[in-house]
């Protein structure tokens, strides 16, 4: 979900004015929901692997679609 928040929906849909603001708000909400959903998984990866190993675990989880705890 966080990755989808970077898609410029307002520009793709040709929105302007008020609708552009609405699509921008949608992108922000989508990003925050994605971070909230992934936050607990990422916190578990930090506890298990430390800060040095957490980015690699998160990247593997995003690439392969498995949970952060399931990555090696």
DSSP file (Angstrom, degrees, kcal/mol; ACC not computed):
  #  RESIDUE AA STRUCTURE BP1 BP2  ACC     N-H-->O    O-->H-N    N-H-->O    O-->H-N    TCO  KAPPA ALPHA  PHI   PSI    X-CA   Y-CA   Z-CA
    1    1 A X     >        0   0    0      0, 0.0     4,-1.1     0, 0.0    33,-0.2   0.000 360.0 360.0 360.0 -37.5    0.0    0.0    0.0
    2    2 A X  T >4  +     0   0    0      1,-0.2     3,-0.6     2,-0.2     4,-0.3   0.908 360.0  50.9 -63.0 -39.6    2.8    2.3    0.8
    3    3 A X  G >4 S+     0   0    0      1,-0.2     3,-1.6     2,-0.2    -1,-0.2   0.894 106.1  55.8 -64.4 -39.4    4.3    1.9   -2.7
    4    4 A X  G >4 S+     0   0    0      1,-0.3     3,-1.3     2,-0.2    -1,-0.2   0.739  93.7  69.3 -65.2 -21.8    0.9    2.6   -4.2
    5    5 A X  G << S+     0   0    0     -4,-1.1    -1,-0.3    -3,-0.6    -2,-0.2   0.674  91.3  61.5 -71.0 -13.9    0.8    5.9   -2.4
    6    6 A X  G <  S+     0   0    0     -3,-1.6     2,-0.4    -4,-0.3    -1,-0.2   0.525  77.5 104.7 -88.0  -6.1    3.6    7.1   -4.7
    7    7 A X  S <  S-     0   0    0     -3,-1.3     2,-2.0    -4,-0.2     3,-0.2  -0.633  77.1-130.1 -74.9 126.3    1.5    6.7   -7.8
    8    8 A X     >  +     0   0    0     -2,-0.4     4,-2.4     1,-0.2     3,-0.4  -0.492  36.8 170.0 -79.9  78.0    0.4   10.2   -9.0
    9    9 A X  H  > S+     0   0    0     -2,-2.0     4,-2.7     1,-0.2     6,-0.2   0.859  72.4  56.3 -59.1 -38.5   -3.3    9.5   -9.3
   10   10 A X  H  4>S+     0   0    0      1,-0.2     5,-2.6    -3,-0.2     4,-0.5   0.898 111.1  42.8 -62.3 -40.8   -4.3   13.1   -9.8
   11   11 A X  H  45S+     0   0    0     -3,-0.4     3,-0.5     3,-0.2    -2,-0.2   0.897 114.2  50.6 -72.4 -40.0   -1.9   13.5  -12.7
   12   12 A X  H  <5S+     0   0    0     -4,-2.4    -2,-0.2     1,-0.2    -1,-0.2   0.904 115.0  43.1 -63.5 -41.2   -2.9   10.2  -14.3
   13   13 A X  T  <5S-     0   0    0     -4,-2.7    -1,-0.2    -5,-0.2    -2,-0.2   0.532 111.5-120.9 -83.2  -5.8   -6.6   11.0  -14.0
   14   14 A X  T   5 +     0   0    0     -4,-0.5    -3,-0.2    -3,-0.5    -4,-0.1   0.799  51.3 169.0  72.7  28.7   -6.1   14.6  -15.2
   15   15 A X      < +     0   0    0     -5,-2.6     2,-0.3    -6,-0.2    -1,-0.2  -0.382   9.2 179.1 -74.2 151.9   -7.5   16.1  -12.1
   16   16 A X    >   -     0   0    0     -2,-0.1     3,-1.1     0, 0.0     4,-0.3  -0.976  46.4  -2.7-147.0 159.6   -7.2   19.8  -11.3
   17   17 A X  T 3> S+     0   0    0     -2,-0.3     4,-1.5     1,-0.3     3,-0.2  -0.387 129.5   2.0  65.1-128.8   -8.3   22.2   -8.6
   18   18 A X  H 3> S+     0   0    0      1,-0.2     4,-2.0     2,-0.2    -1,-0.3   0.876 133.7  53.5 -62.3 -41.4  -10.3   20.6   -5.8
   19   19 A X  H <> S+     0   0    0     -3,-1.1     4,-2.4     1,-0.2    -1,-0.2   0.836 105.0  54.9 -67.0 -32.0  -10.2   17.1   -7.3
   20   20 A X  H  > S+     0   0    0     -4,-0.3     4,-2.1    -3,-0.2    -1,-0.2   0.897 108.1  49.6 -65.0 -39.5   -6.4   17.2   -7.4
   21   21 A X  H  X S+     0   0    0     -4,-1.5     4,-2.2     2,-0.2    -2,-0.2   0.890 109.9  51.3 -64.8 -39.8   -6.4   18.0   -3.7
   22   22 A X  H  X S+     0   0    0     -4,-2.0     4,-2.2     2,-0.2    -2,-0.2   0.920 110.7  47.6 -63.9 -44.5   -8.7   15.1   -3.1
   23   23 A X  H  X S+     0   0    0     -4,-2.4     4,-2.1     2,-0.2    -1,-0.2   0.870 110.5  52.4 -67.0 -34.9   -6.5   12.7   -5.0
   24   24 A X  H  X S+     0   0    0     -4,-2.1     4,-2.0     2,-0.2    -1,-0.2   0.911 109.3  49.4 -64.5 -42.1   -3.4   14.0   -3.1
   25   25 A X  H  X S+     0   0    0     -4,-2.2     4,-2.5     1,-0.2    -2,-0.2   0.882 108.7  53.4 -62.2 -38.9   -5.2   13.4    0.2
   26   26 A X  H  X S+     0   0    0     -4,-2.2     4,-2.5     1,-0.2    -2,-0.2   0.905 107.8  50.6 -62.0 -42.2   -6.1    9.9   -0.9
   27   27 A X  H  X S+     0   0    0     -4,-2.1     4,-2.1     2,-0.2    -2,-0.2   0.903 110.9  48.5 -62.5 -41.4   -2.4    9.2   -1.7
   28   28 A X  H  X S+     0   0    0     -4,-2.0     4,-2.3     2,-0.2    -2,-0.2   0.927 112.8  47.1 -65.7 -45.6   -1.4   10.5    1.8
   29   29 A X  H  X S+     0   0    0     -4,-2.5     4,-2.5     1,-0.2     5,-0.2   0.904 110.9  52.8 -62.7 -41.5   -4.0    8.3    3.5
   30   30 A X  H  X S+     0   0    0     -4,-2.5     4,-2.1     1,-0.2    -1,-0.2   0.904 110.3  48.0 -61.0 -42.3   -3.0    5.3    1.5
   31   31 A X  H  X S+     0   0    0     -4,-2.1     4,-2.3     2,-0.2    -2,-0.2   0.904 111.6  49.1 -65.2 -42.3    0.6    5.8    2.5
   32   32 A X  H  X S+     0   0    0     -4,-2.3     4,-2.2     2,-0.2    -2,-0.2   0.887 111.2  49.3 -66.3 -38.9   -0.2    6.2    6.2
   33   33 A X  H  X S+     0   0    0     -4,-2.5     4,-2.3     2,-0.2    -1,-0.2   0.912 110.9  50.8 -65.7 -41.6   -2.4    3.1    6.2
   34   34 A X  H  X S+     0   0    0     -4,-2.1     4,-2.0    -5,-0.2    -2,-0.2   0.902 111.4  47.3 -62.3 -41.4    0.4    1.1    4.5
   35   35 A X  H  X S+     0   0    0     -4,-2.3     4,-1.5     2,-0.2    -1,-0.2   0.882 111.2  51.6 -67.0 -37.7    2.9    2.2    7.0
   36   36 A X  H  X S+     0   0    0     -4,-2.2     4,-0.6     2,-0.2    -2,-0.2   0.898 111.8  46.6 -66.2 -39.2    0.6    1.4    9.9
   37   37 A X  H  < S+     0   0    0     -4,-2.3     4,-0.4     1,-0.2     3,-0.2   0.879 119.2  39.6 -69.6 -37.5    0.0   -2.1    8.5
   38   38 A X  H  X S+     0   0    0     -4,-2.0     4,-2.6    -5,-0.2     5,-0.2   0.621  95.6  85.2 -86.9 -12.8    3.7   -2.8    8.0
   39   39 A X  H  X S+     0   0    0     -4,-1.5     4,-2.3     1,-0.2    -1,-0.2   0.887  89.5  46.2 -59.4 -44.6    4.9   -1.1   11.1
   40   40 A X  H  X S+     0   0    0     -4,-0.6     4,-1.8    -3,-0.2    -1,-0.2   0.890 113.7  49.5 -68.8 -37.7    4.4   -4.0   13.5
   41   41 A X  H  > S+     0   0    0     -4,-0.4     4,-1.8     2,-0.2    -2,-0.2   0.917 112.3  47.7 -64.7 -43.1    6.1   -6.4   11.0
   42   42 A X  H  X S+     0   0    0     -4,-2.6     4,-2.2     1,-0.2    -2,-0.2   0.881 108.7  54.2 -67.2 -37.1    9.1   -4.0   10.6
   43   43 A X  H  X S+     0   0    0     -4,-2.3     4,-2.1    -5,-0.2    -1,-0.2   0.889 107.5  51.2 -62.8 -38.3    9.4   -3.6   14.4
   44   44 A X  H  X S+     0   0    0     -4,-1.8     4,-2.1     1,-0.2    -1,-0.2   0.885 109.1  50.8 -65.1 -38.1    9.6   -7.4   14.7
   45   45 A X  H  X S+     0   0    0     -4,-1.8     4,-2.9     2,-0.2     5,-0.5   0.884 109.3  50.6 -66.6 -38.3   12.4   -7.4   12.1
   46   46 A X  H  X S+     0   0    0     -4,-2.2     4,-1.9     1,-0.2    -2,-0.2   0.911 111.8  47.5 -65.8 -41.6   14.3   -4.7   13.9
   47   47 A X  H  < S+     0   0    0     -4,-2.1    -2,-0.2     1,-0.2    -1,-0.2   0.888 118.7  40.9 -65.6 -38.0   14.1   -6.6   17.2
   48   48 A X  H  < S+     0   0    0     -4,-2.1    -2,-0.2    -5,-0.2    -1,-0.2   0.903 133.6  16.6 -78.8 -42.1   15.1   -9.9   15.5
   49   49 A X  H  X S-     0   0    0     -4,-2.9     4,-0.6     1,-0.2     3,-0.2   0.550 100.3-124.4-111.1 -10.5   17.9   -8.7   13.2
   50   50 A X  H  X  -     0   0    0     -4,-1.9     4,-1.2    -5,-0.5     3,-0.4  -0.140  45.1 -62.9  82.4 172.0   18.8   -5.2   14.5
   51   51 A X  H  > S+     0   0    0      1,-0.2     4,-0.7     2,-0.2    -1,-0.2   0.805 132.1  59.1 -65.7 -29.5   18.8   -2.0   12.5
   52   52 A X  H  4 S+     0   0    0      1,-0.2     4,-0.4    -3,-0.2    -1,-0.2   0.872 113.0  36.6 -69.5 -35.2   21.5   -3.3   10.1
   53   53 A X  H  X S+     0   0    0     -4,-0.6     4,-1.8    -3,-0.4    -1,-0.2   0.604  97.7  81.5 -92.1 -12.7   19.5   -6.3    9.0
   54   54 A X  H  X S+     0   0    0     -4,-1.2     4,-2.6     1,-0.2     5,-0.2   0.897  88.1  51.9 -65.7 -42.8   16.0   -4.8    8.9
   55   55 A X  H  X S+     0   0    0     -4,-0.7     4,-2.5     1,-0.2    -1,-0.2   0.906 110.4  49.5 -61.7 -38.4   16.3   -3.1    5.5
   56   56 A X  H  > S+     0   0    0     -4,-0.4     4,-2.4     2,-0.2    -1,-0.2   0.905 112.0  48.4 -65.4 -40.1   17.4   -6.3    3.8
   57   57 A X  H  X S+     0   0    0     -4,-1.8     4,-2.2     2,-0.2    -2,-0.2   0.906 112.8  47.8 -65.9 -41.7   14.5   -8.2    5.5
   58   58 A X  H  X S+     0   0    0     -4,-2.6     4,-2.2     2,-0.2    -2,-0.2   0.902 112.0  49.8 -66.0 -40.2   12.0   -5.6    4.4
   59   59 A X  H  X S+     0   0    0     -4,-2.5     4,-2.5    -5,-0.2     5,-0.2   0.923 111.3  48.7 -64.7 -44.4   13.3   -5.5    0.9
   60   60 A X  H  X S+     0   0    0     -4,-2.4     4,-2.7     1,-0.2     6,-0.4   0.902 111.3  50.6 -61.4 -41.0   13.1   -9.3    0.6
   61   61 A X  H  X S+     0   0    0     -4,-2.2     4,-1.7     1,-0.2     5,-0.3   0.893 112.1  46.7 -65.1 -39.3    9.6   -9.3    2.0
   62   62 A X  H  < S+     0   0    0     -4,-2.2    -2,-0.2     2,-0.2    -1,-0.2   0.890 116.8  44.0 -70.3 -38.9    8.5   -6.6   -0.6
   63   63 A X  H  < S+     0   0    0     -4,-2.5    -2,-0.2    -5,-0.2    -1,-0.2   0.912 125.5  30.0 -71.7 -43.3   10.2   -8.5   -3.5
   64   64 A X  H  < S-     0   0    0     -4,-2.7    -2,-0.2    -5,-0.2    -3,-0.2   0.560  99.7-125.8 -99.2  -9.5    9.0  -12.0   -2.6
   65   65 A X     <  +     0   0    0     -4,-1.7     2,-0.2    -5,-0.3    -3,-0.2   0.694  65.2 126.2  76.9  18.9    5.7  -11.2   -0.9
   66   66 A X        -     0   0    0     -6,-0.4    -1,-0.3    -5,-0.3    -2,-0.1  -0.654  67.7 -88.3-104.2 165.9    6.3  -13.1    2.3
   67   67 A X    >>  -     0   0    0     -2,-0.2     3,-0.8     1,-0.1     4,-0.7  -0.310  34.1-116.2 -70.6 157.8    6.1  -11.7    5.8
   68   68 A X  G >4 S+     0   0    0      1,-0.3     3,-0.9     2,-0.2    -1,-0.1   0.867 115.6  56.4 -62.2 -36.8    9.2  -10.1    7.3
   69   69 A X  G 34 S+     0   0    0      1,-0.2    -1,-0.3     3,-0.1    -2,-0.0   0.756 102.4  56.5 -67.4 -23.9    9.3  -12.8   10.0
   70   70 A X  G <4 S+     0   0    0     -3,-0.8    -1,-0.2     2,-0.0    -2,-0.2   0.634  87.5  96.2 -83.7 -13.4    9.5  -15.5    7.3
   71   71 A X    <<        0   0    0     -3,-0.9   -14,-0.1    -4,-0.7   -13,-0.0  -0.395 360.0 360.0 -76.8 155.5   12.6  -14.1    5.6
   72   72 A X              0   0    0     -2,-0.1    -1,-0.1   -15,-0.0   -15,-0.1   0.459 360.0 360.0 -82.6 360.0   16.0  -15.4    6.5
